[in-house]
Amino acid sequence: MALSIRLLCVLTSVLLVAGCAHGNVFELLNPKSNQATFCDVMNKRGGPIRWNPNDTRITKEQVDEINRAGVRLCGWGKK
């Protein structure tokens, strides 16, 4: 019993230290395998979003915000 508690404490400490060094314990335990990135998804569907003149102001602002992220993260508009 004492050995299993000690082992559990050591394992928890190792994961905590590794998580602090890595930034996220859960990523260490569950590495990404088949997750698409924002750029993967958006580029596959054609890149930047185009809004319609009939869209609401809020919708246009949201589209512009997404497209700014695409410029920053995916290099849209850069040659």
ABEGO torsion letter per residue (X at the ends): XAAAAAAAAAAAAAAAAAAAAAGBAAAAABBBAABBBAAAAAAAAGEBBBBBAABBAAAAAAAAAAAAAAAAAAGBGBX
